[in-house]
Amino acid sequence: MASARTDSRCLNCGFTAASGSDEWARVEVPKLGTLTQCPDCDSTNVISGH
């Protein structure tokens, strides 16, 4: 059974790409760990799994 692609979307600018793909940037934040960062606007306000 094939799995459907799961996308993540930036709530700031609307950028969409596959969740976990290399299109997304990553940023390390002390006490929070690694956050997904939008490559277009640098926002970390990203919703995953939609």
PDB file of all heavy atoms in Angstrom:
ATOM      1  N   MET A   1       0.832  -1.176   0.000  1.00  0.00           N
ATOM      2  CA  MET A   1       0.000   0.000   0.000  1.00  0.00           C
ATOM      3  C   MET A   1       0.877   1.240   0.000  1.00  0.00           C
ATOM      4  O   MET A   1       1.755   1.389   0.835  1.00  0.00           O
ATOM      5  CB  MET A   1      -0.895  -0.033   1.236  1.00  0.00           C
ATOM      6  CG  MET A   1      -1.819   1.139   1.328  1.00  0.00           C
ATOM      7  SD  MET A   1      -3.089   0.810   2.573  1.00  0.00           S
ATOM      8  CE  MET A   1      -2.646   2.014   3.782  1.00  0.00           C
ATOM      9  N   ALA A   2       0.649   2.174  -0.924  1.00  0.00           N
ATOM     10  CA  ALA A   2       1.439   3.396  -1.023  1.00  0.00           C
ATOM     11  C   ALA A   2       0.970   4.405   0.018  1.00  0.00           C
ATOM     12  O   ALA A   2      -0.216   4.534   0.282  1.00  0.00           O
ATOM     13  CB  ALA A   2       1.312   3.988  -2.417  1.00  0.00           C
ATOM     14  N   SER A   3       1.924   5.117   0.600  1.00  0.00           N
ATOM     15  CA  SER A   3       1.554   6.132   1.577  1.00  0.00           C
ATOM     16  C   SER A   3       1.424   7.487   0.888  1.00  0.00           C
ATOM     17  O   SER A   3       2.144   7.794  -0.046  1.00  0.00           O
ATOM     18  CB  SER A   3       2.586   6.202   2.701  1.00  0.00           C
ATOM     19  OG  SER A   3       3.837   6.563   2.185  1.00  0.00           O
ATOM     20  N   ALA A   4       0.497   8.273   1.352  1.00  0.00           N
ATOM     21  CA  ALA A   4       0.279   9.603   0.792  1.00  0.00           C
ATOM     22  C   ALA A   4       1.340  10.554   1.318  1.00  0.00           C
ATOM     23  O   ALA A   4       1.827  10.412   2.439  1.00  0.00           O
ATOM     24  CB  ALA A   4      -1.100  10.106   1.174  1.00  0.00           C
ATOM     25  N   ARG A   5       1.702  11.519   0.505  1.00  0.00           N
ATOM     26  CA  ARG A   5       2.674  12.528   0.909  1.00  0.00           C
ATOM     27  C   ARG A   5       2.043  13.418   1.978  1.00  0.00           C
ATOM     28  O   ARG A   5       0.900  13.847   1.848  1.00  0.00           O
ATOM     29  CB  ARG A   5       3.066  13.367  -0.308  1.00  0.00           C
ATOM     30  CG  ARG A   5       4.027  14.487   0.023  1.00  0.00           C
ATOM     31  CD  ARG A   5       4.407  15.218  -1.225  1.00  0.00           C
ATOM     32  NE  ARG A   5       4.339  16.649  -0.979  1.00  0.00           N
ATOM     33  CZ  ARG A   5       4.942  17.542  -1.719  1.00  0.00           C
ATOM     34  NH1 ARG A   5       5.635  17.174  -2.761  1.00  0.00           N
ATOM     35  NH2 ARG A   5       4.845  18.818  -1.440  1.00  0.00           N
ATOM     36  N   THR A   6       2.788  13.681   3.028  1.00  0.00           N
ATOM     37  CA  THR A   6       2.337  14.571   4.093  1.00  0.00           C
ATOM     38  C   THR A   6       3.096  15.880   3.965  1.00  0.00           C
ATOM     39  O   THR A   6       4.320  15.887   3.935  1.00  0.00           O
ATOM     40  CB  THR A   6       2.608  13.945   5.471  1.00  0.00           C
ATOM     41  OG1 THR A   6       1.956  12.680   5.537  1.00  0.00           O
ATOM     42  CG2 THR A   6       2.074  14.809   6.579  1.00  0.00           C
ATOM     43  N   ASP A   7       2.367  16.976   3.859  1.00  0.00           N
ATOM     44  CA  ASP A   7       2.987  18.284   3.691  1.00  0.00           C
ATOM     45  C   ASP A   7       3.015  19.074   4.989  1.00  0.00           C
ATOM     46  O   ASP A   7       2.194  18.875   5.869  1.00  0.00           O
ATOM     47  CB  ASP A   7       2.235  19.104   2.646  1.00  0.00           C
ATOM     48  CG  ASP A   7       2.456  18.613   1.225  1.00  0.00           C
ATOM     49  OD1 ASP A   7       3.424  17.865   1.001  1.00  0.00           O
ATOM     50  OD2 ASP A   7       1.660  18.978   0.348  1.00  0.00           O
ATOM     51  N   SER A   8       3.971  19.986   5.053  1.00  0.00           N
ATOM     52  CA  SER A   8       4.037  20.983   6.110  1.00  0.00           C
ATOM     53  C   SER A   8       3.863  22.340   5.437  1.00  0.00           C
ATOM     54  O   SER A   8       4.222  22.514   4.278  1.00  0.00           O
ATOM     55  CB  SER A   8       5.382  20.935   6.828  1.00  0.00           C
ATOM     56  OG  SER A   8       5.520  19.729   7.527  1.00  0.00           O
ATOM     57  N   ARG A   9       3.304  23.297   6.194  1.00  0.00           N
ATOM     58  CA  ARG A   9       3.044  24.620   5.619  1.00  0.00           C
ATOM     59  C   ARG A   9       3.453  25.708   6.597  1.00  0.00           C
ATOM     60  O   ARG A   9       3.184  25.625   7.799  1.00  0.00           O
ATOM     61  CB  ARG A   9       1.557  24.763   5.301  1.00  0.00           C
ATOM     62  CG  ARG A   9       1.178  26.084   4.663  1.00  0.00           C
ATOM     63  CD  ARG A   9      -0.270  26.104   4.200  1.00  0.00           C
ATOM     64  NE  ARG A   9      -1.213  25.730   5.236  1.00  0.00           N
ATOM     65  CZ  ARG A   9      -1.831  26.594   6.037  1.00  0.00           C
ATOM     66  NH1 ARG A   9      -1.600  27.882   5.926  1.00  0.00           N
ATOM     67  NH2 ARG A   9      -2.669  26.166   6.948  1.00  0.00           N
ATOM     68  N   CYS A  10       4.101  26.743   6.067  1.00  0.00           N
ATOM     69  CA  CYS A  10       4.460  27.916   6.864  1.00  0.00           C
ATOM     70  C   CYS A  10       3.206  28.757   7.058  1.00  0.00           C
ATOM     71  O   CYS A  10       2.545  29.139   6.086  1.00  0.00           O
ATOM     72  CB  CYS A  10       5.542  28.723   6.149  1.00  0.00           C
ATOM     73  SG  CYS A  10       5.947  30.270   7.003  1.00  0.00           S
ATOM     74  N   LEU A  11       2.873  29.041   8.310  1.00  0.00           N
ATOM     75  CA  LEU A  11       1.687  29.842   8.598  1.00  0.00           C
ATOM     76  C   LEU A  11       1.933  31.331   8.380  1.00  0.00           C
ATOM     77  O   LEU A  11       0.993  32.114   8.361  1.00  0.00           O
ATOM     78  CB  LEU A  11       1.210  29.580  10.024  1.00  0.00           C
ATOM     79  CG  LEU A  11       0.771  28.145  10.301  1.00  0.00           C
ATOM     80  CD1 LEU A  11       0.416  27.965  11.763  1.00  0.00           C
ATOM     81  CD2 LEU A  11      -0.392  27.747   9.413  1.00  0.00           C
ATOM     82  N   ASN A  12       3.182  31.710   8.177  1.00  0.00           N
ATOM     83  CA  ASN A  12       3.521  33.110   7.948  1.00  0.00           C
ATOM     84  C   ASN A  12       3.377  33.500   6.473  1.00  0.00           C
ATOM     85  O   ASN A  12       2.723  34.478   6.147  1.00  0.00           O
ATOM     86  CB  ASN A  12       4.940  33.392   8.439  1.00  0.00           C
ATOM     87  CG  ASN A  12       5.292  34.863   8.414  1.00  0.00           C
ATOM     88  OD1 ASN A  12       4.563  35.680   8.950  1.00  0.00           O
ATOM     89  ND2 ASN A  12       6.399  35.192   7.788  1.00  0.00           N
ATOM     90  N   CYS A  13       3.964  32.693   5.573  1.00  0.00           N
ATOM     91  CA  CYS A  13       3.968  33.058   4.152  1.00  0.00           C
ATOM     92  C   CYS A  13       3.265  32.054   3.250  1.00  0.00           C
ATOM     93  O   CYS A  13       3.063  32.315   2.072  1.00  0.00           O
ATOM     94  CB  CYS A  13       5.392  33.289   3.652  1.00  0.00           C
ATOM     95  SG  CYS A  13       6.357  31.766   3.446  1.00  0.00           S
ATOM     96  N   GLY A  14       2.921  30.874   3.776  1.00  0.00           N
ATOM     97  CA  GLY A  14       2.199  29.888   2.997  1.00  0.00           C
ATOM     98  C   GLY A  14       3.056  28.892   2.238  1.00  0.00           C
ATOM     99  O   GLY A  14       2.543  28.034   1.532  1.00  0.00           O
ATOM    100  N   PHE A  15       4.393  28.951   2.385  1.00  0.00           N
ATOM    101  CA  PHE A  15       5.282  27.990   1.727  1.00  0.00           C
ATOM    102  C   PHE A  15       4.872  26.578   2.135  1.00  0.00           C
ATOM    103  O   PHE A  15       4.598  26.307   3.297  1.00  0.00           O
ATOM    104  CB  PHE A  15       6.732  28.253   2.133  1.00  0.00           C
ATOM    105  CG  PHE A  15       7.714  27.248   1.586  1.00  0.00           C
ATOM    106  CD1 PHE A  15       8.223  27.380   0.306  1.00  0.00           C
ATOM    107  CD2 PHE A  15       8.129  26.168   2.358  1.00  0.00           C
ATOM    108  CE1 PHE A  15       9.133  26.456  -0.201  1.00  0.00           C
ATOM    109  CE2 PHE A  15       9.035  25.240   1.866  1.00  0.00           C
ATOM    110  CZ  PHE A  15       9.534  25.388   0.578  1.00  0.00           C
ATOM    111  N   THR A  16       4.809  25.667   1.164  1.00  0.00           N
ATOM    112  CA  THR A  16       4.425  24.282   1.418  1.00  0.00           C
ATOM    113  C   THR A  16       5.439  23.341   0.782  1.00  0.00           C
ATOM    114  O   THR A  16       5.868  23.561  -0.351  1.00  0.00           O
ATOM    115  CB  THR A  16       3.026  23.993   0.828  1.00  0.00           C
ATOM    116  OG1 THR A  16       2.096  24.895   1.403  1.00  0.00           O
ATOM    117  CG2 THR A  16       2.586  22.576   1.119  1.00  0.00           C
ATOM    118  N   ALA A  17       5.816  22.314   1.524  1.00  0.00           N
ATOM    119  CA  ALA A  17       6.715  21.271   1.018  1.00  0.00           C
ATOM    120  C   ALA A  17       6.463  20.012   1.832  1.00  0.00           C
ATOM    121  O   ALA A  17       5.825  20.056   2.886  1.00  0.00           O
ATOM    122  CB  ALA A  17       8.172  21.702   1.133  1.00  0.00           C
ATOM    123  N   ALA A  18       6.969  18.897   1.354  1.00  0.00           N
ATOM    124  CA  ALA A  18       6.805  17.624   2.057  1.00  0.00           C
ATOM    125  C   ALA A  18       7.416  17.720   3.456  1.00  0.00           C
ATOM    126  O   ALA A  18       8.506  18.268   3.634  1.00  0.00           O
ATOM    127  CB  ALA A  18       7.467  16.504   1.274  1.00  0.00           C
ATOM    128  N   SER A  19       6.703  17.199   4.428  1.00  0.00           N
ATOM    129  CA  SER A  19       7.206  17.181   5.799  1.00  0.00           C
ATOM    130  C   SER A  19       8.527  16.432   5.859  1.00  0.00           C
ATOM    131  O   SER A  19       8.661  15.355   5.289  1.00  0.00           O
ATOM    132  CB  SER A  19       6.200  16.499   6.725  1.00  0.00           C
ATOM    133  OG  SER A  19       5.003  17.235   6.778  1.00  0.00           O
ATOM    134  N   GLY A  20       9.509  17.015   6.526  1.00  0.00           N
ATOM    135  CA  GLY A  20      10.805  16.375   6.696  1.00  0.00           C
ATOM    136  C   GLY A  20      11.728  16.464   5.495  1.00  0.00           C
ATOM    137  O   GLY A  20      12.832  15.941   5.531  1.00  0.00           O
ATOM    138  N   SER A  21      11.304  17.127   4.423  1.00  0.00           N
ATOM    139  CA  SER A  21      12.147  17.206   3.227  1.00  0.00           C
ATOM    140  C   SER A  21      13.294  18.196   3.432  1.00  0.00           C
ATOM    141  O   SER A  21      13.273  19.030   4.342  1.00  0.00           O
ATOM    142  CB  SER A  21      11.324  17.618   2.005  1.00  0.00           C
ATOM    143  OG  SER A  21      11.060  19.007   2.000  1.00  0.00           O
ATOM    144  N   ASP A  22      14.280  18.100   2.560  1.00  0.00           N
ATOM    145  CA  ASP A  22      15.426  19.004   2.622  1.00  0.00           C
ATOM    146  C   ASP A  22      15.084  20.417   2.183  1.00  0.00           C
ATOM    147  O   ASP A  22      15.915  21.317   2.286  1.00  0.00           O
ATOM    148  CB  ASP A  22      16.576  18.461   1.764  1.00  0.00           C
ATOM    149  CG  ASP A  22      17.204  17.225   2.381  1.00  0.00           C
ATOM    150  OD1 ASP A  22      17.054  17.021   3.604  1.00  0.00           O
ATOM    151  OD2 ASP A  22      17.848  16.457   1.645  1.00  0.00           O
ATOM    152  N   GLU A  23      13.873  20.640   1.679  1.00  0.00           N
ATOM    153  CA  GLU A  23      13.457  21.991   1.303  1.00  0.00           C
ATOM    154  C   GLU A  23      13.326  22.887   2.534  1.00  0.00           C
ATOM    155  O   GLU A  23      13.502  24.085   2.453  1.00  0.00           O
ATOM    156  CB  GLU A  23      12.123  21.961   0.551  1.00  0.00           C
ATOM    157  CG  GLU A  23      12.209  21.304  -0.807  1.00  0.00           C
ATOM    158  CD  GLU A  23      10.864  21.304  -1.508  1.00  0.00           C
ATOM    159  OE1 GLU A  23      10.412  22.391  -1.902  1.00  0.00           O
ATOM    160  OE2 GLU A  23      10.284  20.215  -1.642  1.00  0.00           O
ATOM    161  N   TRP A  24      12.994  22.270   3.666  1.00  0.00           N
ATOM    162  CA  TRP A  24      12.862  23.017   4.911  1.00  0.00           C
ATOM    163  C   TRP A  24      14.227  23.250   5.538  1.00  0.00           C
ATOM    164  O   TRP A  24      15.080  22.378   5.515  1.00  0.00           O
ATOM    165  CB  TRP A  24      11.984  22.252   5.907  1.00  0.00           C
ATOM    166  CG  TRP A  24      10.564  22.157   5.466  1.00  0.00           C
ATOM    167  CD1 TRP A  24       9.949  21.065   4.943  1.00  0.00           C
ATOM    168  CD2 TRP A  24       9.590  23.187   5.501  1.00  0.00           C
ATOM    169  NE1 TRP A  24       8.648  21.345   4.646  1.00  0.00           N
ATOM    170  CE2 TRP A  24       8.399  22.661   4.981  1.00  0.00           C
ATOM    171  CE3 TRP A  24       9.587  24.514   5.916  1.00  0.00           C
ATOM    172  CZ2 TRP A  24       7.236  23.413   4.865  1.00  0.00           C
ATOM    173  CZ3 TRP A  24       8.422  25.253   5.802  1.00  0.00           C
ATOM    174  CH2 TRP A  24       7.273  24.709   5.283  1.00  0.00           C
ATOM    175  N   ALA A  25      14.409  24.415   6.138  1.00  0.00           N
ATOM    176  CA  ALA A  25      15.621  24.703   6.895  1.00  0.00           C
ATOM    177  C   ALA A  25      15.408  24.185   8.320  1.00  0.00           C
ATOM    178  O   ALA A  25      14.289  23.891   8.720  1.00  0.00           O
ATOM    179  CB  ALA A  25      15.900  26.205   6.896  1.00  0.00           C
ATOM    180  N   ARG A  26      16.466  24.077   9.069  1.00  0.00           N
ATOM    181  CA  ARG A  26      16.388  23.671  10.470  1.00  0.00           C
ATOM    182  C   ARG A  26      17.180  24.676  11.294  1.00  0.00           C
ATOM    183  O   ARG A  26      18.204  25.189  10.846  1.00  0.00           O
ATOM    184  CB  ARG A  26      16.992  22.279  10.681  1.00  0.00           C
ATOM    185  CG  ARG A  26      16.433  21.173   9.806  1.00  0.00           C
ATOM    186  CD  ARG A  26      15.054  20.738  10.260  1.00  0.00           C
ATOM    187  NE  ARG A  26      14.576  19.551   9.577  1.00  0.00           N
ATOM    188  CZ  ARG A  26      14.000  19.551   8.384  1.00  0.00           C
ATOM    189  NH1 ARG A  26      13.868  20.657   7.702  1.00  0.00           N
ATOM    190  NH2 ARG A  26      13.557  18.429   7.850  1.00  0.00           N
ATOM    191  N   VAL A  27      16.710  24.954  12.477  1.00  0.00           N
ATOM    192  CA  VAL A  27      17.408  25.862  13.377  1.00  0.00           C
ATOM    193  C   VAL A  27      17.418  25.242  14.775  1.00  0.00           C
ATOM    194  O   VAL A  27      16.433  24.670  15.209  1.00  0.00           O
ATOM    195  CB  VAL A  27      16.754  27.274  13.365  1.00  0.00           C
ATOM    196  CG1 VAL A  27      15.331  27.242  13.857  1.00  0.00           C
ATOM    197  CG2 VAL A  27      17.572  28.263  14.155  1.00  0.00           C
ATOM    198  N   GLU A  28      18.571  25.330  15.437  1.00  0.00           N
ATOM    199  CA  GLU A  28      18.705  24.829  16.807  1.00  0.00           C
ATOM    200  C   GLU A  28      18.374  25.962  17.782  1.00  0.00           C
ATOM    201  O   GLU A  28      18.943  27.052  17.691  1.00  0.00           O
ATOM    202  CB  GLU A  28      20.136  24.352  17.062  1.00  0.00           C
ATOM    203  CG  GLU A  28      20.500  23.084  16.326  1.00  0.00           C
ATOM    204  CD  GLU A  28      19.792  21.854  16.867  1.00  0.00           C
ATOM    205  OE1 GLU A  28      19.515  21.784  18.088  1.00  0.00           O
ATOM    206  OE2 GLU A  28      19.504  20.951  16.057  1.00  0.00           O
ATOM    207  N   VAL A  29      17.461  25.683  18.698  1.00  0.00           N
ATOM    208  CA  VAL A  29      17.059  26.677  19.692  1.00  0.00           C
ATOM    209  C   VAL A  29      17.309  26.083  21.079  1.00  0.00           C
ATOM    210  O   VAL A  29      16.775  25.008  21.382  1.00  0.00           O
ATOM    211  CB  VAL A  29      15.560  27.041  19.535  1.00  0.00           C
ATOM    212  CG1 VAL A  29      15.134  28.026  20.604  1.00  0.00           C
ATOM    213  CG2 VAL A  29      15.285  27.587  18.148  1.00  0.00           C
ATOM    214  N   PRO A  30      18.133  26.764  21.899  1.00  0.00           N
ATOM    215  CA  PRO A  30      18.388  26.254  23.249  1.00  0.00           C
ATOM    216  C   PRO A  30      17.073  26.012  24.005  1.00  0.00           C
ATOM    217  O   PRO A  30      16.134  26.788  23.894  1.00  0.00           O
ATOM    218  CB  PRO A  30      19.194  27.367  23.919  1.00  0.00           C
ATOM    219  CG  PRO A  30      19.842  28.079  22.771  1.00  0.00           C
ATOM    220  CD  PRO A  30      18.837  28.018  21.645  1.00  0.00           C
ATOM    221  N   LYS A  31      16.999  24.921  24.708  1.00  0.00           N
ATOM    222  CA  LYS A  31      15.856  24.493  25.519  1.00  0.00           C
ATOM    223  C   LYS A  31      14.669  23.998  24.691  1.00  0.00           C
ATOM    224  O   LYS A  31      13.736  23.450  25.246  1.00  0.00           O
ATOM    225  CB  LYS A  31      15.406  25.589  26.477  1.00  0.00           C
ATOM    226  CG  LYS A  31      16.457  25.967  27.492  1.00  0.00           C
ATOM    227  CD  LYS A  31      15.943  26.948  28.498  1.00  0.00           C
ATOM    228  CE  LYS A  31      17.041  27.304  29.466  1.00  0.00           C
ATOM    229  NZ  LYS A  31      16.592  28.235  30.475  1.00  0.00           N
ATOM    230  N   LEU A  32      14.659  24.227  23.381  1.00  0.00           N
ATOM    231  CA  LEU A  32      13.573  23.733  22.535  1.00  0.00           C
ATOM    232  C   LEU A  32      14.033  22.641  21.585  1.00  0.00           C
ATOM    233  O   LEU A  32      13.245  21.829  21.137  1.00  0.00           O
ATOM    234  CB  LEU A  32      12.957  24.872  21.721  1.00  0.00           C
ATOM    235  CG  LEU A  32      12.206  25.940  22.494  1.00  0.00           C
ATOM    236  CD1 LEU A  32      11.692  27.019  21.554  1.00  0.00           C
ATOM    237  CD2 LEU A  32      11.050  25.342  23.277  1.00  0.00           C
ATOM    238  N   GLY A  33      15.301  22.649  21.222  1.00  0.00           N
ATOM    239  CA  GLY A  33      15.826  21.657  20.289  1.00  0.00           C
ATOM    240  C   GLY A  33      15.799  22.169  18.859  1.00  0.00           C
ATOM    241  O   GLY A  33      15.933  23.361  18.605  1.00  0.00           O
ATOM    242  N   THR A  34      15.585  21.264  17.915  1.00  0.00           N
ATOM    243  CA  THR A  34      15.599  21.605  16.502  1.00  0.00           C
ATOM    244  C   THR A  34      14.201  21.993  16.042  1.00  0.00           C
ATOM    245  O   THR A  34      13.245  21.246  16.246  1.00  0.00           O
ATOM    246  CB  THR A  34      16.092  20.407  15.664  1.00  0.00           C
ATOM    247  OG1 THR A  34      17.379  20.022  16.133  1.00  0.00           O
ATOM    248  CG2 THR A  34      16.183  20.768  14.196  1.00  0.00           C
ATOM    249  N   LEU A  35      14.082  23.149  15.431  1.00  0.00           N
ATOM    250  CA  LEU A  35      12.813  23.610  14.889  1.00  0.00           C
ATOM    251  C   LEU A  35      12.890  23.650  13.370  1.00  0.00           C
ATOM    252  O   LEU A  35      13.941  23.915  12.795  1.00  0.00           O
ATOM    253  CB  LEU A  35      12.481  25.019  15.398  1.00  0.00           C
ATOM    254  CG  LEU A  35      12.314  25.193  16.905  1.00  0.00           C
ATOM    255  CD1 LEU A  35      12.009  26.655  17.223  1.00  0.00           C
ATOM    256  CD2 LEU A  35      11.212  24.304  17.437  1.00  0.00           C
ATOM    257  N   THR A  36      11.762  23.409  12.726  1.00  0.00           N
ATOM    258  CA  THR A  36      11.665  23.543  11.277  1.00  0.00           C
ATOM    259  C   THR A  36      11.520  25.019  10.955  1.00  0.00           C
ATOM    260  O   THR A  36      10.746  25.732  11.595  1.00  0.00           O
ATOM    261  CB  THR A  36      10.444  22.762  10.752  1.00  0.00           C
ATOM    262  OG1 THR A  36      10.603  21.393  11.099  1.00  0.00           O
ATOM    263  CG2 THR A  36      10.307  22.893   9.254  1.00  0.00           C
ATOM    264  N   GLN A  37      12.271  25.476   9.957  1.00  0.00           N
ATOM    265  CA  GLN A  37      12.268  26.893   9.591  1.00  0.00           C
ATOM    266  C   GLN A  37      11.950  27.036   8.113  1.00  0.00           C
ATOM    267  O   GLN A  37      12.467  26.299   7.276  1.00  0.00           O
ATOM    268  CB  GLN A  37      13.628  27.505   9.908  1.00  0.00           C
ATOM    269  CG  GLN A  37      13.694  28.995   9.693  1.00  0.00           C
ATOM    270  CD  GLN A  37      15.047  29.545  10.103  1.00  0.00           C
ATOM    271  OE1 GLN A  37      16.073  28.900   9.933  1.00  0.00           O
ATOM    272  NE2 GLN A  37      15.047  30.741  10.649  1.00  0.00           N
ATOM    273  N   CYS A  38      11.103  27.994   7.774  1.00  0.00           N
ATOM    274  CA  CYS A  38      10.730  28.255   6.395  1.00  0.00           C
ATOM    275  C   CYS A  38      11.920  28.835   5.632  1.00  0.00           C
ATOM    276  O   CYS A  38      12.534  29.800   6.092  1.00  0.00           O
ATOM    277  CB  CYS A  38       9.559  29.230   6.344  1.00  0.00           C
ATOM    278  SG  CYS A  38       9.063  29.671   4.669  1.00  0.00           S
ATOM    279  N   PRO A  39      12.249  28.283   4.458  1.00  0.00           N
ATOM    280  CA  PRO A  39      13.368  28.804   3.682  1.00  0.00           C
ATOM    281  C   PRO A  39      13.053  30.133   3.004  1.00  0.00           C
ATOM    282  O   PRO A  39      13.952  30.855   2.608  1.00  0.00           O
ATOM    283  CB  PRO A  39      13.631  27.710   2.654  1.00  0.00           C
ATOM    284  CG  PRO A  39      12.304  27.055   2.475  1.00  0.00           C
ATOM    285  CD  PRO A  39      11.651  27.104   3.823  1.00  0.00           C
ATOM    286  N   ASP A  40      11.768  30.475   2.875  1.00  0.00           N
ATOM    287  CA  ASP A  40      11.384  31.720   2.203  1.00  0.00           C
ATOM    288  C   ASP A  40      11.381  32.930   3.133  1.00  0.00           C
ATOM    289  O   ASP A  40      11.841  34.004   2.770  1.00  0.00           O
ATOM    290  CB  ASP A  40      10.011  31.576   1.553  1.00  0.00           C
ATOM    291  CG  ASP A  40      10.021  30.726   0.296  1.00  0.00           C
ATOM    292  OD1 ASP A  40      11.136  30.371  -0.171  1.00  0.00           O
ATOM    293  OD2 ASP A  40       8.942  30.420  -0.216  1.00  0.00           O
ATOM    294  N   CYS A  41      10.824  32.761   4.347  1.00  0.00           N
ATOM    295  CA  CYS A  41      10.673  33.926   5.238  1.00  0.00           C
ATOM    296  C   CYS A  41      11.373  33.757   6.589  1.00  0.00           C
ATOM    297  O   CYS A  41      11.294  34.645   7.433  1.00  0.00           O
ATOM    298  CB  CYS A  41       9.196  34.231   5.440  1.00  0.00           C
ATOM    299  SG  CYS A  41       8.324  33.003   6.453  1.00  0.00           S
ATOM    300  N   ASP A  42      12.017  32.605   6.825  1.00  0.00           N
ATOM    301  CA  ASP A  42      12.758  32.302   8.053  1.00  0.00           C
ATOM    302  C   ASP A  42      11.856  32.122   9.291  1.00  0.00           C
ATOM    303  O   ASP A  42      12.355  32.029  10.399  1.00  0.00           O
ATOM    304  CB  ASP A  42      13.827  33.358   8.362  1.00  0.00           C
ATOM    305  CG  ASP A  42      14.933  33.363   7.328  1.00  0.00           C
ATOM    306  OD1 ASP A  42      15.198  32.290   6.748  1.00  0.00           O
ATOM    307  OD2 ASP A  42      15.515  34.431   7.081  1.00  0.00           O
ATOM    308  N   SER A  43      10.559  32.049   9.101  1.00  0.00           N
ATOM    309  CA  SER A  43       9.640  31.816  10.215  1.00  0.00           C
ATOM    310  C   SER A  43       9.752  30.382  10.711  1.00  0.00           C
ATOM    311  O   SER A  43      10.015  29.471   9.935  1.00  0.00           O
ATOM    312  CB  SER A  43       8.207  32.100   9.774  1.00  0.00           C
ATOM    313  OG  SER A  43       7.292  31.746  10.793  1.00  0.00           O
ATOM    314  N   THR A  44       9.529  30.168  11.989  1.00  0.00           N
ATOM    315  CA  THR A  44       9.441  28.811  12.538  1.00  0.00           C
ATOM    316  C   THR A  44       7.993  28.466  12.859  1.00  0.00           C
ATOM    317  O   THR A  44       7.723  27.464  13.508  1.00  0.00           O
ATOM    318  CB  THR A  44      10.319  28.665  13.799  1.00  0.00           C
ATOM    319  OG1 THR A  44       9.929  29.651  14.760  1.00  0.00           O
ATOM    320  CG2 THR A  44      11.790  28.799  13.466  1.00  0.00           C
ATOM    321  N   ASN A  45       7.059  29.269  12.407  1.00  0.00           N
ATOM    322  CA  ASN A  45       5.636  29.042  12.609  1.00  0.00           C
ATOM    323  C   ASN A  45       5.140  28.106  11.503  1.00  0.00           C
ATOM    324  O   ASN A  45       4.521  28.531  10.541  1.00  0.00           O
ATOM    325  CB  ASN A  45       4.869  30.374  12.609  1.00  0.00           C
ATOM    326  CG  ASN A  45       3.459  30.233  13.118  1.00  0.00           C
ATOM    327  OD1 ASN A  45       3.068  29.195  13.619  1.00  0.00           O
ATOM    328  ND2 ASN A  45       2.692  31.301  12.962  1.00  0.00           N
ATOM    329  N   VAL A  46       5.464  26.816  11.666  1.00  0.00           N
ATOM    330  CA  VAL A  46       5.207  25.809  10.630  1.00  0.00           C
ATOM    331  C   VAL A  46       4.277  24.753  11.206  1.00  0.00           C
ATOM    332  O   VAL A  46       4.480  24.276  12.320  1.00  0.00           O
ATOM    333  CB  VAL A  46       6.523  25.160  10.167  1.00  0.00           C
ATOM    334  CG1 VAL A  46       6.267  24.026   9.181  1.00  0.00           C
ATOM    335  CG2 VAL A  46       7.443  26.207   9.546  1.00  0.00           C
ATOM    336  N   ILE A  47       3.265  24.390  10.437  1.00  0.00           N
ATOM    337  CA  ILE A  47       2.350  23.314  10.839  1.00  0.00           C
ATOM    338  C   ILE A  47       2.688  22.092  10.004  1.00  0.00           C
ATOM    339  O   ILE A  47       2.891  22.177   8.792  1.00  0.00           O
ATOM    340  CB  ILE A  47       0.883  23.730  10.685  1.00  0.00           C
ATOM    341  CG1 ILE A  47      -0.029  22.692  11.300  1.00  0.00           C
ATOM    342  CG2 ILE A  47       0.512  24.015   9.244  1.00  0.00           C
ATOM    343  CD1 ILE A  47      -1.447  23.174  11.502  1.00  0.00           C
ATOM    344  N   SER A  48       2.805  20.949  10.660  1.00  0.00           N
ATOM    345  CA  SER A  48       3.217  19.710   9.990  1.00  0.00           C
ATOM    346  C   SER A  48       2.048  18.743   9.861  1.00  0.00           C
ATOM    347  O   SER A  48       1.123  18.768  10.659  1.00  0.00           O
ATOM    348  CB  SER A  48       4.327  19.024  10.789  1.00  0.00           C
ATOM    349  OG  SER A  48       5.434  19.855  10.892  1.00  0.00           O
ATOM    350  N   GLY A  49       2.158  17.895   8.860  1.00  0.00           N
ATOM    351  CA  GLY A  49       1.218  16.806   8.726  1.00  0.00           C
ATOM    352  C   GLY A  49      -0.087  17.136   8.056  1.00  0.00           C
ATOM    353  O   GLY A  49      -1.082  16.456   8.253  1.00  0.00           O
ATOM    354  N   HIS A  50      -0.124  18.170   7.233  1.00  0.00           N
ATOM    355  CA  HIS A  50      -1.353  18.542   6.538  1.00  0.00           C
ATOM    356  C   HIS A  50      -1.130  18.594   5.056  1.00  0.00           C
ATOM    357  O   HIS A  50      -0.111  18.783   4.559  1.00  0.00           O
ATOM    358  CB  HIS A  50      -1.860  19.880   7.034  1.00  0.00           C
ATOM    359  CG  HIS A  50      -2.285  19.820   8.464  1.00  0.00           C
ATOM    360  ND1 HIS A  50      -3.579  19.578   8.839  1.00  0.00           N
ATOM    361  CD2 HIS A  50      -1.580  19.908   9.609  1.00  0.00           C
ATOM    362  CE1 HIS A  50      -3.650  19.565  10.165  1.00  0.00           C
ATOM    363  NE2 HIS A  50      -2.440  19.758  10.640  1.00  0.00           N
TER     364      HIS A  50
END
